[in-house]
Amino acid sequence: MFPITAVIDEPPALTIVDVGAMDLGNAPRWQRLLDAGAARVVGFEPVEAECARLNETAAHGHRYLPYAIGDGTQRTLHVTRFPACTSLYAPNATFLKLFQDLAPLFEVVASDSVATRRLDDIVELRETGCDFMKLDIQGAERDALENATRLLATTLVVETEVIFTPMYEGQPGLGDIDRVLRRNGFIIHRHLGNGGRTLKPMLAHGGPGAYLSQQLWCDMVYVKDFTRAASLPTEGWIKFAMLMHEVFDAFDLAHLALAHADRRAGSSLAARYSAAHRAEWSPAIQVKER
Amino acid sequence: MPHGFDLPFSIRDAIADPPVVAVVDAGAIDTGSDPVWKALAAAGLARIVGFEPIVAACDKLNADAPDGAYFLPTALGDGEVRTLRIARHAPFSSLYSVNQAFVDLFDGLAALMATVDSEHVATRRLDDVEALQDSGCDFLKVSVQGSEYETLINAPKTLEQALVVQTTACLAPVYVDSPGIGPIDTLLRAAGFIVHQYLGSGGRALAWPDGVRPGATPPLNQHLWSDVVYVKDFTHADRQSAERWIRLAVIVHVTYGAWDLAHLALCHADRLTGSTLGPRYLAAGNEALLRTRGQALPADAARSKPGWLSRLLSRA
């Protein structure tokens, strides 16, 4: 697929805020934007060793800060044997023990008292703002979002993990996260797949990481309501289109966002974008692919 | 279904005389896909009370109903008189008005959802329906085009009884002021449910006004609605009676192939009554696996080895 920057003369630079940035070995979903030099990342990772590792390998312009994002109060960070399960919420051992594989990963190996930071209070974000926010902080996503009203006002896309079963004690659920995001002008764009585990003693085909039927978490993508062109400035719609095209392959929504930008600025980006798609999917190419 | 229903493993292999479960189908119109209770009905394990406010659609459901099923031409809601908007594609008919500005953005959606007729209907609260006073509700399915939340919030008694709820939820503002997946989730969690499965999203591609779109098949990126299955929190055996755990096992085994959850529910029943349904279930699963492979059951059989199904499944 062609890069969307091919149809935008002076593409704006995007800021990605990565809340819970631990490197799990996968390329980030926004890799194409990084490769194109179109985005900088400000990330937060409270496990200090993991944060240091991120900074060591970070490309120029990206920055990771060792903050636990939350409501600004002093909280306990429950550090787990598998670092990616570390959370401001205590693992619900009774529930986790019912499943293959989970309890050892969530075993708490340290409990640290941490001063959490509100996203809206973080000085480093004052200058950069946020276009795309990703959250994966093991049940504390609602707390982070509740304390980011100012940042969310200009954020265009939020990708958040949603744990929809009681894996942590007292953790907010899908409904709580959804309420905060809708209040801030977002609607669901899409669901990005589920994780699950099999209840003991059974073991699904595919090993301990697979599941028969019981799902435990998912990722959800929210976007600013795109019904009306007037709801974002021209540059906002262009950034929106860049994110939809490069991160989510949502070409139809990228096209709509560019049409909104055109309506506001009198440009012809949507037509150029369509033409680029036509070139990509010309009959000659389709015949060759067959 | 993550693992497919490829194992000939009947609940009757494990429970000689499984209980018949009470199914309530709110929004039962034929949409072209199998009703959620089809497998339960085929196994003779369901009594079904359904609701479909479009009278012609309700009549058709009654004409085709399996034994033990009947349908009432009732619009479920808050008990007030409301406007039922009949859509060109009848399954889109709703108590809520279509969010036209939003729906117009999508390819072909507005035509399907266009209101072709409307009528005043006296809605009933699910908890007030006499037919449910006797039958009860073990398994509630709700698919009522935007009024799922309203149906559920007017059914606290039914939700207390229900063990499994499969509900449609709007993900995006397809209808004006209709509460979507968030409020539904909050309500069901407060009623003691947790998510079992997010069953996948439906929707339409956005329209490309100049008639161009990438590829032959329009991409489905903007999700509009999904079905989500909730079950009563299964962490603690003492939260339900043994009889109710067994009914939960029947529903999730037959409907979702959730053998692991069915087994846990039967083990909870065993803990409460001293029965041995859990081990019997596992043994029956093992036997089904062996039958599938054309193998003879070893002399010591699976009964003494509770982890056996797991090992066989992991090799399947």
HADDOCK unambig.tbl for C-alpha pairs under 7 A between the chains (distance, minus, plus):
assign (segid A and resid 95 and name CA) (segid B and resid 235 and name CA) 5.67 0.50 0.50
assign (segid A and resid 164 and name CA) (segid B and resid 194 and name CA) 6.95 0.50 0.50
assign (segid A and resid 164 and name CA) (segid B and resid 195 and name CA) 5.89 0.50 0.50
assign (segid A and resid 165 and name CA) (segid B and resid 194 and name CA) 5.64 0.50 0.50
assign (segid A and resid 165 and name CA) (segid B and resid 195 and name CA) 6.12 0.50 0.50
assign (segid A and resid 174 and name CA) (segid B and resid 182 and name CA) 6.19 0.50 0.50
assign (segid A and resid 174 and name CA) (segid B and resid 185 and name CA) 6.46 0.50 0.50
assign (segid A and resid 175 and name CA) (segid B and resid 182 and name CA) 3.77 0.50 0.50
assign (segid A and resid 175 and name CA) (segid B and resid 183 and name CA) 5.65 0.50 0.50
assign (segid A and resid 175 and name CA) (segid B and resid 185 and name CA) 5.02 0.50 0.50
assign (segid A and resid 175 and name CA) (segid B and resid 186 and name CA) 4.79 0.50 0.50
assign (segid A and resid 176 and name CA) (segid B and resid 182 and name CA) 6.99 0.50 0.50
assign (segid A and resid 176 and name CA) (segid B and resid 186 and name CA) 6.97 0.50 0.50
assign (segid A and resid 178 and name CA) (segid B and resid 182 and name CA) 5.13 0.50 0.50
assign (segid A and resid 179 and name CA) (segid B and resid 182 and name CA) 6.28 0.50 0.50
assign (segid A and resid 187 and name CA) (segid B and resid 172 and name CA) 5.90 0.50 0.50
assign (segid A and resid 188 and name CA) (segid B and resid 171 and name CA) 5.75 0.50 0.50
assign (segid A and resid 188 and name CA) (segid B and resid 172 and name CA) 5.82 0.50 0.50
assign (segid A and resid 189 and name CA) (segid B and resid 222 and name CA) 5.20 0.50 0.50
assign (segid A and resid 189 and name CA) (segid B and resid 223 and name CA) 5.95 0.50 0.50
assign (segid A and resid 190 and name CA) (segid B and resid 221 and name CA) 6.59 0.50 0.50
assign (segid A and resid 190 and name CA) (segid B and resid 222 and name CA) 5.77 0.50 0.50
assign (segid A and resid 190 and name CA) (segid B and resid 223 and name CA) 5.02 0.50 0.50
assign (segid A and resid 198 and name CA) (segid B and resid 260 and name CA) 6.48 0.50 0.50
assign (segid A and resid 199 and name CA) (segid B and resid 260 and name CA) 5.22 0.50 0.50
assign (segid A and resid 199 and name CA) (segid B and resid 261 and name CA) 6.51 0.50 0.50
assign (segid A and resid 200 and name CA) (segid B and resid 260 and name CA) 6.97 0.50 0.50
assign (segid A and resid 201 and name CA) (segid B and resid 307 and name CA) 5.47 0.50 0.50
assign (segid A and resid 201 and name CA) (segid B and resid 310 and name CA) 6.13 0.50 0.50
assign (segid A and resid 202 and name CA) (segid B and resid 260 and name CA) 6.04 0.50 0.50
assign (segid A and resid 202 and name CA) (segid B and resid 307 and name CA) 6.69 0.50 0.50
assign (segid A and resid 202 and name CA) (segid B and resid 309 and name CA) 6.17 0.50 0.50
assign (segid A and resid 202 and name CA) (segid B and resid 310 and name CA) 3.95 0.50 0.50
assign (segid A and resid 203 and name CA) (segid B and resid 310 and name CA) 4.44 0.50 0.50
assign (segid A and resid 203 and name CA) (segid B and resid 311 and name CA) 6.85 0.50 0.50
assign (segid A and resid 203 and name CA) (segid B and resid 313 and name CA) 6.25 0.50 0.50
assign (segid A and resid 203 and name CA) (segid B and resid 314 and name CA) 5.71 0.50 0.50
assign (segid A and resid 204 and name CA) (segid B and resid 313 and name CA) 5.86 0.50 0.50
assign (segid A and resid 204 and name CA) (segid B and resid 314 and name CA) 5.61 0.50 0.50
assign (segid A and resid 205 and name CA) (segid B and resid 313 and name CA) 5.66 0.50 0.50
assign (segid A and resid 205 and name CA) (segid B and resid 314 and name CA) 4.54 0.50 0.50
assign (segid A and resid 205 and name CA) (segid B and resid 315 and name CA) 6.68 0.50 0.50
assign (segid A and resid 205 and name CA) (segid B and resid 316 and name CA) 6.20 0.50 0.50
assign (segid A and resid 206 and name CA) (segid B and resid 314 and name CA) 6.60 0.50 0.50
assign (segid A and resid 207 and name CA) (segid B and resid 314 and name CA) 6.14 0.50 0.50
assign (segid A and resid 212 and name CA) (segid B and resid 2 and name CA) 5.79 0.50 0.50
assign (segid A and resid 212 and name CA) (segid B and resid 3 and name CA) 5.68 0.50 0.50
assign (segid A and resid 212 and name CA) (segid B and resid 258 and name CA) 6.19 0.50 0.50
assign (segid A and resid 213 and name CA) (segid B and resid 2 and name CA) 6.29 0.50 0.50
assign (segid A and resid 213 and name CA) (segid B and resid 197 and name CA) 6.88 0.50 0.50
assign (segid A and resid 213 and name CA) (segid B and resid 258 and name CA) 5.11 0.50 0.50
assign (segid A and resid 214 and name CA) (segid B and resid 196 and name CA) 5.13 0.50 0.50
assign (segid A and resid 214 and name CA) (segid B and resid 197 and name CA) 6.16 0.50 0.50
assign (segid A and resid 215 and name CA) (segid B and resid 196 and name CA) 5.70 0.50 0.50
assign (segid A and resid 215 and name CA) (segid B and resid 197 and name CA) 5.46 0.50 0.50
assign (segid A and resid 227 and name CA) (segid B and resid 101 and name CA) 6.63 0.50 0.50
assign (segid A and resid 227 and name CA) (segid B and resid 102 and name CA) 5.48 0.50 0.50
assign (segid A and resid 250 and name CA) (segid B and resid 221 and name CA) 5.54 0.50 0.50
assign (segid A and resid 252 and name CA) (segid B and resid 205 and name CA) 6.84 0.50 0.50
assign (segid A and resid 252 and name CA) (segid B and resid 206 and name CA) 5.49 0.50 0.50
assign (segid A and resid 252 and name CA) (segid B and resid 208 and name CA) 6.84 0.50 0.50
assign (segid A and resid 253 and name CA) (segid B and resid 206 and name CA) 6.69 0.50 0.50
assign (segid A and resid 274 and name CA) (segid B and resid 212 and name CA) 6.24 0.50 0.50
assign (segid A and resid 277 and name CA) (segid B and resid 214 and name CA) 5.91 0.50 0.50
assign (segid A and resid 278 and name CA) (segid B and resid 212 and name CA) 6.94 0.50 0.50
assign (segid A and resid 281 and name CA) (segid B and resid 214 and name CA) 6.47 0.50 0.50
assign (segid A and resid 281 and name CA) (segid B and resid 215 and name CA) 6.32 0.50 0.50
